[in-house]
Amino acid sequence: MKILFLSISSAVSNINNRGIYPDLLRHISNQGHDVYVVCPFERRTKRKTNLISRGNVHILGIKTLNITKSNMLEKGLATVFIEYQFEKGINEYFPQINFDLILYTTPPITFTSLIAKLKLKFNAKSYLMLKDIFPQNAVDLGLFRNGSFVYRYFKFKEKQLYEISDYIGCMSPANIDYVLRHNPELNSKKVGLCPNGIEIKQRDKANKSQVFSQYKIPMDKTVFIFGGNLGIGQGVEFIIKGIESNLNQSNAFFVIVGNGNKFDVLSTWFIENKPNNAILLASLERESYDQLEVCCDVGMIFLSDKFSIPNFPSRTLAYMEAKLPILVCTDLICDLGAISEEYDFGKFCEFGKLEEFNEAVNFFIEDKGRILKMGNNSYNFLENNYQVKHVYNSIFENI
């Protein structure tokens, strides 16, 4: 098959990157399919539109405005223009290609016209990998108001996108339920499970004493790590409260790694308070982060209770690959906590409930054997449910 993949993820600009999308594209190409990727070269990268072909993988980077990590005005303009820019690039660089499958992700939700045109032109199937329920998530985070003109515009585009998609793959059962409950006009047979998945890499245990010495992490404590985006959605104010409430806890140490629009809030607090039970690190190189992560004891997930939509952070898979159990501190809409407890690889606490958070911290501290057992369960669940082959099967069994 000839497969067109549309994404705003910069990770797919290099097929050898690690991540849920590059891993999937490699797997698809290894099954003998021809893969055509279209992704943005954002303004900040200063890269011009360019096509790179290697074997049966063809990556077209389109010069765009900054659609990620930018102010709301530029992000909005980039979101509006990107569909036209992608269409122009496809027509120019892939004029003779007859696509069999159009595969695309959210965000964004503004590819509706382009997908409709491509489906009609090639009589192709279309598959939506639903990673972001927009515009509701933006309303939850206060980026614009429910019922506003902007909301109504994007809600219309969302409905269009769902309608033209032959199949909609959702990250978890809670996502499936949410989509069907809020879009009763959808045929339930076209909505199903398409989990996040990765190509598992065997991680060699790094020299723990050397790694911890480098970052001044104590060897005699249970080390909890959070790695990823530090934005509104993670509720960094509660992360601070969690660290603060454990200042006198002699057996816990917290490692926070990442960046995002709330990193400065954390940085200011760390500078002013100099906590003895935690460190804050800006984003590390992938190899350095992997070495640090595999030496820690427990991975942490934070999702703000502002969300009215279920999320399933892809960061979870990295913890599982590192054989870490997971402290899941999320809203009640997210089903990751329930899944992790059902299969004994995590402990759930409701976001904002400090007493529950501390109970979860103590749950891991009090039994090192429990951490080892649950870490193995975590890795086994990844192997059985969240490998890239499971994503591939979810897509191709339905199209």
C-alpha positions in Angstrom: 0.0 0.0 0.0 0.9 3.6 -0.5 0.3 5.4 2.8 0.2 9.2 3.3 0.9 10.2 6.9 0.1 13.8 8.0 1.4 15.2 11.3 2.6 18.3 13.0 5.1 16.3 15.0 8.6 17.4 14.3 9.8 13.9 15.4 8.6 12.4 12.1 11.0 14.6 10.1 13.6 11.9 10.9 12.4 8.3 10.6 15.2 7.1 12.9 14.0 9.2 15.8 12.4 7.4 18.8 8.7 8.1 19.6 5.2 6.9 19.0 5.1 8.2 15.4 8.6 7.4 14.0 8.4 4.0 15.6 5.1 3.3 13.9 6.3 4.6 10.5 9.4 2.4 10.6 7.2 -0.6 11.4 4.8 0.2 8.6 7.7 0.5 6.1 9.2 -2.7 7.4 6.0 -4.5 6.5 6.7 -3.5 2.8 4.4 -0.5 2.5 5.5 2.8 0.8 5.3 5.6 3.4 4.9 9.2 2.5 5.2 11.6 5.4 4.2 15.3 5.4 5.3 17.3 8.4 6.1 21.0 9.2 9.5 22.6 9.2 8.6 25.4 11.7 9.8 28.9 11.2 12.2 28.7 14.1 14.1 25.9 12.5 15.0 28.1 9.4 14.6 25.0 7.2 13.1 25.3 3.7 10.6 22.9 2.2 12.4 19.8 1.3 11.8 16.1 0.3 14.1 13.3 1.6 13.6 9.8 0.3 15.3 6.7 1.7 14.1 3.3 0.4 10.3 3.2 0.7 10.1 6.1 3.1 9.6 9.7 1.7 9.6 12.6 4.2 8.3 16.0 2.9 9.0 18.8 5.3 6.9 21.9 4.6 8.1 25.3 5.7 5.4 26.7 8.1 4.9 29.2 10.9 5.6 28.0 14.4 2.7 25.8 15.3 4.2 24.6 18.6 5.8 26.4 21.5 4.7 29.8 20.2 2.3 32.6 21.1 -1.4 32.1 20.6 -1.6 34.5 17.6 1.2 32.7 15.6 -0.1 29.2 16.7 -3.6 30.2 15.5 -2.4 31.5 12.1 -0.1 28.4 11.7 -3.1 26.1 12.4 -5.2 27.9 9.8 -2.6 28.0 7.1 -1.1 24.6 7.5 -3.8 22.7 5.6 -3.2 24.9 2.5 0.6 24.6 2.8 0.4 20.8 3.1 -2.0 20.5 0.1 0.3 22.7 -2.0 3.4 20.5 -1.0 1.6 17.2 -1.7 0.5 18.4 -5.2 4.0 19.7 -6.0 6.1 16.8 -4.6 3.8 13.8 -4.9 1.9 14.5 -8.2 2.1 10.9 -9.5 1.4 9.0 -6.3 -2.0 7.2 -5.9 -2.5 6.9 -2.1 -4.4 3.9 -0.7 -4.5 5.1 2.9 -4.4 8.6 4.5 -3.3 8.3 8.1 -3.4 11.4 10.3 -3.3 12.5 13.9 -4.8 15.2 16.1 -3.7 17.9 16.6 -4.5 19.6 14.4 -8.2 19.2 13.4 -8.0 21.5 10.4 -7.0 18.9 7.7 -10.7 18.2 6.8 -10.8 19.8 3.3 -7.4 18.3 2.4 -8.4 14.8 3.5 -11.8 15.0 1.8 -10.1 16.0 -1.5 -7.5 13.2 -1.2 -10.1 10.6 -0.4 -12.1 11.6 -3.5 -9.1 11.9 -5.8 -7.6 8.5 -4.9 -10.7 6.6 -3.5 -8.5 6.2 -0.5 -9.3 5.1 3.1 -8.8 7.5 5.9 -7.8 6.7 9.5 -7.7 9.2 12.3 -5.4 8.6 15.3 -7.1 10.6 17.9 -4.5 11.9 20.3 -6.1 15.3 21.3 -9.7 16.1 21.7 -9.8 19.7 20.5 -11.3 22.2 21.1 -12.5 21.0 24.4 -9.0 20.6 25.8 -8.3 24.2 25.0 -11.5 25.3 26.8 -10.5 23.1 29.8 -7.1 24.9 30.0 -8.7 28.4 29.7 -7.2 29.2 26.3 -10.7 30.3 25.0 -14.3 30.2 26.1 -16.9 27.6 25.5 -19.4 29.0 23.0 -17.1 31.7 21.7 -16.6 32.2 17.9 -13.2 30.5 18.0 -14.7 27.5 19.9 -17.6 27.2 17.5 -15.3 27.3 14.5 -13.0 24.6 15.8 -16.0 22.5 17.0 -17.3 22.6 13.4 -13.9 21.4 12.1 -13.8 18.7 14.7 -17.2 17.3 13.7 -16.2 17.5 10.0 -13.0 15.6 10.7 -14.8 12.8 12.5 -17.4 12.6 9.8 -14.9 12.2 6.9 -12.7 9.7 8.8 -13.5 6.1 7.8 -12.1 5.0 11.2 -11.2 6.7 14.4 -8.6 5.1 16.7 -8.7 6.2 20.3 -5.9 5.9 22.9 -7.9 4.1 25.6 -11.4 2.8 26.5 -12.2 6.1 28.2 -11.4 8.0 25.0 -13.7 5.7 23.0 -16.6 6.3 25.5 -16.0 10.1 25.5 -16.0 10.4 21.7 -19.2 8.3 21.3 -21.0 10.0 24.2 -20.3 13.5 22.8 -20.8 12.6 19.2 -23.9 10.5 19.1 -24.2 10.9 15.4 -21.1 8.8 14.9 -21.4 5.1 13.9 -19.9 3.3 16.9 -18.4 0.7 14.5 -16.0 3.3 13.2 -14.6 4.1 16.6 -12.2 1.8 18.4 -9.0 1.3 20.3 -5.6 2.4 18.8 -3.3 2.8 21.8 0.0 4.6 21.9 2.8 2.2 21.1 6.5 2.1 20.8 9.3 -0.1 19.5 10.7 -1.5 22.7 14.4 -1.0 23.2 16.3 -3.1 25.8 17.7 -0.6 28.2 21.0 -1.5 29.8 21.2 -0.5 33.5 23.4 2.5 33.7 26.0 2.9 36.5 23.5 4.2 39.1 26.1 5.6 41.5 27.8 7.5 38.7 24.5 8.8 37.2 23.1 9.9 40.6 26.4 11.4 41.6 26.3 13.5 38.4 22.9 15.0 39.4 23.5 15.0 43.2 20.7 12.5 43.8 21.0 10.5 47.0 21.5 6.7 46.7 19.6 5.7 49.8 16.2 7.1 48.9 13.3 6.0 46.8 13.6 8.2 43.7 10.5 9.4 41.9 10.9 10.9 38.4 8.7 13.0 36.2 9.9 13.6 32.6 8.1 15.6 30.0 6.1 18.7 29.3 5.7 21.2 32.1 2.7 23.2 31.1 -0.8 24.2 32.2 -2.0 20.6 31.8 0.5 19.2 34.3 -0.6 21.5 37.1 2.9 22.4 38.3 1.5 24.2 41.3 0.4 20.8 42.7 3.7 19.3 41.8 5.3 22.0 44.0 2.8 21.2 46.8 3.7 17.5 46.6 7.4 18.2 46.9 6.8 20.7 49.7 4.7 18.2 51.7 7.5 15.7 51.6 10.3 18.0 52.8 10.5 16.0 56.1 10.0 12.7 54.4 13.5 11.1 54.8 13.1 8.4 52.3 11.7 10.1 49.1 13.5 12.2 46.5 11.9 13.8 43.5 13.4 14.4 40.1 11.6 16.8 37.7 12.9 16.9 34.1 11.4 18.9 31.2 10.4 22.2 29.7 7.2 24.0 28.8 5.4 27.2 29.5 5.3 26.6 33.3 8.9 25.6 33.7 9.8 29.1 35.0 7.2 28.7 37.7 9.0 25.6 39.0 12.4 27.1 38.4 11.6 30.2 40.5 10.2 28.1 43.3 13.3 25.8 43.3 15.6 28.9 43.4 13.8 30.5 46.2 13.2 27.4 48.4 16.2 25.2 47.6 14.4 22.0 48.6 16.6 19.2 49.9 14.4 16.5 48.6 14.1 17.4 44.9 16.0 18.6 41.8 14.7 20.4 38.7 16.5 19.8 35.4 15.8 21.4 32.0 15.4 19.0 29.1 18.2 16.5 28.7 19.6 14.8 25.6 17.6 11.6 25.0 20.5 9.3 25.9 21.2 11.2 29.2 17.6 11.2 30.1 17.2 7.5 29.4 20.2 6.7 31.6 18.8 8.8 34.5 15.2 7.4 34.1 16.3 3.7 34.3 18.2 4.4 37.5 15.1 5.8 39.3 12.5 3.8 41.1 9.1 5.2 40.2 7.7 7.2 37.3 5.2 9.9 37.8 2.3 11.2 35.7 0.6 14.5 36.4 -2.6 15.7 34.7 -4.5 18.7 36.0 -8.1 18.3 37.2 -9.1 21.1 34.8 -9.5 18.4 32.1 -13.0 17.2 31.2 -11.5 14.9 28.5 -9.6 11.7 29.0 -5.9 11.9 28.3 -3.3 9.1 28.0 0.2 10.5 28.2 2.7 8.8 25.9 5.3 9.5 28.6 3.8 6.5 30.3 5.4 4.1 27.8 8.9 5.3 28.6 8.5 4.6 32.2 7.2 1.1 31.4 10.1 0.5 29.0 12.4 1.4 32.0 10.6 -1.1 34.1 9.3 1.5 36.5 6.0 1.3 38.3 3.9 4.5 37.9 2.4 7.0 40.4 -0.6 8.2 38.4 -1.8 11.6 39.7 -4.5 12.6 37.3 -8.1 13.8 37.0 -10.9 11.3 37.4 -11.7 11.3 33.7 -8.4 9.7 32.8 -8.5 5.9 32.9 -4.7 5.4 33.2 -4.9 5.1 37.0 -7.6 2.5 36.9 -5.7 0.5 34.2 -2.5 0.7 36.2 -4.1 -0.6 39.4 -6.1 -3.3 37.7 -2.9 -4.7 36.2 -0.7 -3.9 39.2 1.8 -1.6 37.6 0.8 1.6 39.2 -0.9 3.5 42.1 -3.6 6.1 41.4 -4.2 9.3 43.4 -6.6 12.0 42.4 -4.9 15.2 41.2 -5.2 18.0 43.9 -5.6 15.6 46.8 -2.4 16.1 48.7 -3.2 13.4 51.3 -3.8 10.8 48.5 -0.5 11.9 46.8 1.5 11.3 50.0 -0.2 8.0 50.6 0.9 6.9 47.1 4.4 8.1 47.8 4.5 6.1 51.1 3.0 3.1 49.3 6.1 2.8 47.2 8.6 3.8 49.9 7.5 1.1 52.3 8.3 -1.9 50.1 11.2 -2.1 47.7 10.1 -5.5 46.7 6.8 -4.1 45.6 8.6 -1.6 43.4 10.5 -4.4 41.7 7.4 -6.5 41.2 5.3 -3.7 39.9 8.1 -2.5 37.6 8.2 -6.0 36.0 4.4 -5.9 35.6 4.8 -2.5 34.0 7.2 -3.8 31.4 5.1 -6.9 30.7 2.0 -4.8 30.2 3.9 -2.7 27.7 5.0 -5.8 25.8 1.5 -7.2 25.7 -0.4 -4.1 24.9 1.6 -1.0 23.8 4.1 -2.2 21.3 4.1 -0.6 17.9 2.9 -3.8 16.3 -0.4 -3.4 18.4 -0.9 0.0 16.8 -0.2 -1.4 13.4 -2.7 -4.2 13.9 -5.3 -1.8 15.2 -5.0 0.3 12.0 -4.8 -2.4 9.3 -7.4 -4.7 10.8 -9.9 -1.9 10.4 -9.2 -0.5 7.0 
